[in-house]
């Protein structure tokens, strides 16, 4: 990733700030699900599946960002 260009640095910074915000909201959502869910095993299984999907999407967007800024 070429961060010598200020525009690339700004785009990467905005991306990481957005990922951080979405991660915080996701953690809060998983907390609410586990805390107030009816069944604890079901809530944990949903949280694990959600985490795997979230990590897969994060990996794809990160690769796209690196490809765009290279």
Steps between C-alpha positions, in 0.01 A plus 500: 500500500647830390437757773735766368208674329292705749175394330588133548581567864167678548306216334677239713436704814131536425479126429659407832283745696185357338615144571560596863153651534330204336699265725385685812137488389538131419647424840213688663248304293659168596504608865128582487430167331693302761375703797131509413463196273256227596741209463868539580625222264295644214629850570861378505457308176346805328783717634765261367339482156469879494866539599611267218294691243630831634862384478446371145352833390780689677763289324343563158469875550856522629631317191296733280642804678856373456436429131354848443783681678785300344 
